[in-house]
Amino acid sequence: MRVAIAGGSSPTLGSSIVSALLATEGRYTPVILSRKSKTPREKESHTQHGEVETRCVDYQSHASLVLALSDVAAVISVLLIPGPDWVTAQVNLLHAAEAAGCQRFAPSEFALTSWAHTMVDLLDVKNTVWNTVRASVDKGKIDAARFPCGMFMNYLGIGCPESKRTDALAGFQEGPFLVHLDSNPPWVEVPVQSDNTMPNITMTDIRDIGKFIVAALDMKEPWGGRELGMAGDTLSFEKLINICQRYIGRPIEVRRVKEDELQARLSALPRDQVIPRMECQLAIVCSRGGSVVPSTLKLSASHPTTVGEYMRFYW
């Protein structure tokens, strides 16, 4: 079964999914969709597994996409194109998958649930795409699912010993968010709930996301337009902090912040400060309990990495 990964050349999610598909030893064959050149089809080296076919596409061209998907059974998108172009590319990809006769489609999600996304400006466009996908599912044009995964566990690798840092980050290049283990002293900002208690949070290692995708592809029953949550580890902030303190070997300063403080912070941020606004809105989501992803998908051959295992190995 050929599985197309839109944005599959990315070093994070793309690499994770391609590697997991290759590890099935022929059950699934990954095909990377890329915008990087005008060459119709080419090979490129991918991790330690050798060559993977790359099909270069124009996301504004229906014909280009249909041709690239003509022998593909499932399409998994990990496109990162914030704004209207991102929406257009995903919708075009969906309709091309339908026209090409693909059986399954997954839009680029890999964050929180649809409810949580409604409170985050930069992520709410995911719901715009999903509404279109659901309409296609309801009309029987294609089977589809969205895949929330919570916060990437690889944030916890920022600041770990340099000898292990590349592996810990798994291609992740963003700066710290909420958890600042690279600071001196290290600190964690905890968006407390209305009753002043610490919320729970779901964290998933980027490398496990590809394994969850394989588990979803293995499903016999239809995806059915559902949210198929992939939860590596769900734990309280209190437990997260205790684990981090144990393995970094230093006390962690806990900075509790209430929703009204976060709302004031958000009001002070200009509209063009897209990333700081997103981080503030995500913290608000966390204070409302929206940082937990239901554990719907299960791994058959192993268990996903826990925070304790991750910290023990990389710190």
PyMOL commands that set and color helices and strands:
alter all, ss='L'
color gray80, all
select helices_A, chain A and resi 13-22+47-49+62-68+84-100+114-117+121-138+153-157+162-169+206-217+237-248+259-268+274-287+307-314
alter helices_A, ss='H'
color red, helices_A
select strands_A, chain A and resi 2-6+29-34+41-45+51-56+74-77+104-106+143-146+151-152+179-180+187-191+200-204+226-227+233-236+253-257
alter strands_A, ss='S'
color yellow, strands_A
deselect
rebuild
show_as cartoon
